[in-house]
Structures are given as structure tokens and as C-alpha cells.
Amino acid sequence: MAKKKYHLAQFLVHGPTYHSQAMWRHPETAARNFDWTQPELYQHIAKVCERGKFDMVFFADLNYISDTFQGSLDPALRYAAQAPEHDPLPLLSFMAAVTTHIGLGATLSVSHHHPFYAARLWATLDHLTKGRAAWNVVTSLNHNQANNFGEERKSSELRYERAHEFLDVCQKLWDSWDEDAVVMDREAPLFADASKVHRIDHEGKYFKSRGPLNVTRSPQNGPAILQAGTSPGGMDFAARYSDGIFAIQPRAEDAAKYFHDVKERMAKFGRAPEDCKILFGAQPIIGSSEAEALERQELHNSLVPQDGGMAILSAHLDFDLGKLDPNEDMTKREEPELQRLKTRYRKETGEGMTVAEVAKRHGQSVGLPQFVGTASSIADQMEAFMETTGGDGFMLSPIHNPGAIEDFVDLVVPELQRRGLYREDYTGTTQRDHLSQDD
Ligand SMILES: Cc1cc2nc3c(=O)[nH]c(=O)nc-3n(C[C@H](O)[C@H](O)[C@H](O)COP(=O)(O)O)c2cc1C
């Protein structure tokens, strides 16, 4: 029987650091001398990942610089703890211009805008990318972000309730143009048939919108939908709407539980398990020998200061870890804010980690497991993770940029292909085509 093929995506941020806070300081990043504020870096990455037949490049996005740790902006700025972050959406067009197949995904939070704006933006991007756009629909949780939009942080229930309506309005707006609405008869003249372009007259709890959208139906009728949420509400939201999920679970056992939970939730919404692909975050550290890979891991991890990790973990929890004893076992803490990411507080063995250990790992990889070794040993580790989780694939995150991305594509992708675990080529052209390509 043919083996299940993996889906691969490349994690990016329009900023100096991704999951690795060492990235901006890493000697191999410095040696390449790309300017992270300029499109050339991202165009180069898109071409490399397309050569590797990835489903997509994917941008996370935050709209704040965090002062959650110790009430100060200093650690976030000093250590570039996912700050600054420029807007990723303009980059999708730059990347689309130099590629033909790879999907182009980015995050836009639904907590601060009106759905008409988002529906129009994403339909336009879906046109410009010829059906390769993917929207990571997140609700965001940090109080700094809410404050930047003049709001207070809302509860998870409220954020997801609003998010359901947000996406419902977007879908109605995308559907407001029938497929054959544009006639383009220059003689008649008849540009579009008004009987095939509909008002939506939406009046809900959070939004009103009359419609129709002033963007024609896009190749995928709106972008592919991605999601990243871990609460029951978040998992339901993902199970209902998304074509793909980005998940972080350091331990394969926890990843397996998450995977099966989401796939079961999909059935509730009348969806088949293969309709949504779950990609687990992973940070490959590749060497020409095991010893060299371990040296690279040590160098990389040593470049992350504990306070940098404290700053980013505090931001992601929206809880000031400066209030805790760094040496206490984080699995024992009972604060509700700390429960969301609790699968990230354990070592591979299942043993609880101290606050300082969790923070350090968060600064190194935000909890993504590090796969360390030669290309062949990394392929082994990926296989072992997939065997335990049953997962669909990986969201890869580099330790230096862009060399670590190039190394994966040039060294690990051919190894996965040799093992029959990865596609030789794309069979379709849209983002949804790639996510649903299982051979
Ligand atoms: C793997 C992962 C990636 C996320 N990426 C982003 C992001 O790029 N931007 C953002 O605003 N929130 C991001 N979030 C946060 C989610 O939007 C959400 O606010 C948060 O996870 C709380 O929801 P939950 O309780 O359902 O997990 C991410 C969450 C996870 C788990």
C-alpha cells in the first residue's frame, strides 16, 4: 500500500525572529545579510519552498509589542521577542509574482476589523495569487493587541462567538457573486448581470453588512481557511471551517490526542477527516553528521537568553511570569491563564518543567520539537512523530534564515521523497488543491 504523503508548510514572520529568538543573531543569518524588511528575502524563500513542493509559505502575525513580562517593553525589544513585526499581507503579492504554484498564507486577526474589509482583502488576494491565498483566521488574545485597537481583552467565548459571525459574513459576501455573474459583453454593453450579484442583508449580534462585495468571485471563492486555536472553542472553530490547522505540541503523545480530538469534532460538522490537514510545528536542525547537528543545536539554543524566553512566553499567555519563582514546576500552577499552553510544560519524557525551563524552550522554539541530526535521521524523527500522531504533516520553522530553509529543501525533502513519504510534484494549482493532494 502506498504510504500516506506528508504535507509541508514553511512558517514565517515579517520580522527578525520567528519561533527562534536566536535567528536574528545567528552567525549564519548574519552571513547571508538579507534585510528582513525587504521583499527580496521572502521572494527567495517562496522560490526555495516551491522547489521543495511545499503546500504553502505561512505568515503568523501579531499586532503588538508585548509589555506583559515585568510591565516593560524592554525585554521584548532587546531580544526581538516576536517584535517588531511588519504587516505580512503586502508580502503575499510580492511572493506570488515570482512563483506559480506554492500557496501563500497569512494571519489576519478577526478581533479588530469589520468582515467586509477582510472579505474584500482576501478575495482580492485570492485573485492576485490565482487561487493560492490562505487566511489564518485567529482571534488573538494579548491585552497589548486589544489596547492598540482601543479595546479591552475579551474572553475566549466572546472572541469565538464573534469570530463565527465574522466568518459567516465573509462567506456570504464571497457567495454574493454567482460564478457566471461577469458577462463582459462589450457590444451590449453588459459587464455584469445584476441578477447574479446579490445583497446579503446581514444583521447579526456583532455585525451588519448589506453587500454585495465589490470584488468578483475569486478562484477559490475566498481564500483557503487556516486556523490555530487550542481551546475547545478554538478546536470547534477550526474543525468547522478550516482547510488546514497549524498546531504546536512538543510531545508526540499530546499531538496524537489533539489530532484525534479535532478529527472527531469535524464529524459533528459533517466533514470528513481528510477535509482539514493538521500540520504540527517542528524545528529541524540539520548537520552533515550527528555530532555536527548537536553542535548546531547547542550553539543555537545558547543564543537565547532566559529573559527573552520569559518575554515571549508571558506574551503568549498574557500573564506576567515575572510573578513566579523561575525554579518551580510549571505544571503545578493553577492560574487559569496558564492552563491554555499546559502541554508545553512537559519534557519529552512527560516530566514537568520549571518556569525557567519552559521559558527557555519557548525562546528557542515556542515549544516546537527540535528534530536534530543528519537529513536521514531527521526523516526518521519525522516518521516516528507521524506514526504516533497519525498527523498530516509539518509546519517547519528555521533556526537561521534563509539557510536552514534551503538545507531542509535540498537535503531532507529528497530523503522523504526516496522513502515515498512526500510528493514528487504538485498536481493542482490552488492552495486547496495542495492541501487536498494526498498522493
Ligand atoms: C499554533 C498557534 C499559532 C498562533 N498564531 C497566532 C498568530 O499568528 N497571531 C495571533 O494573533 N494569534 C495567534 N495564535 C493565538 C490564537 O489566535 C488564539 O488567540 C489563542 O490561541 C487563544 O485561543 P485558544 O484559547 O483557542 O487557543 C496562535 C495560536 C496557536 C495555538
The ligand as a Gaussian input file, in Angstrom:
#p B3LYP/6-31G(d) Opt

LIG

0 1
 C       -0.073000      27.423000      16.930000
 C       -0.712000      28.749000      17.187000
 C       -0.393000      29.846000      16.368000
 C       -1.000000      31.094000      16.584000
 N       -0.674000      32.144000      15.771000
 C       -1.228000      33.350000      16.010000
 C       -0.886000      34.487000      15.224000
 O       -0.077000      34.417000      14.305000
 N       -1.476000      35.672000      15.520000
 C       -2.382000      35.804000      16.540000
 O       -2.880000      36.899000      16.742000
 N       -2.708000      34.757000      17.309000
 C       -2.151000      33.553000      17.065000
 N       -2.488000      32.490000      17.856000
 C       -3.403000      32.704000      19.001000
 C       -4.816000      32.352000      18.662000
 O       -5.326000      33.294000      17.791000
 C       -5.712000      32.411000      19.882000
 O       -5.905000      33.716000      20.271000
 C       -5.175000      31.776000      21.062000
 O       -4.585000      30.561000      20.755000
 C       -6.324000      31.629000      22.065000
 O       -7.292000      30.806000      21.566000
 P       -7.390000      29.341000      22.083000
 O       -7.682000      29.521000      23.539000
 O       -8.457000      28.688000      21.300000
 O       -6.048000      28.700000      21.850000
 C       -1.914000      31.245000      17.645000
 C       -2.226000      30.144000      18.438000
 C       -1.649000      28.922000      18.228000
 C       -2.029000      27.769000      19.128000

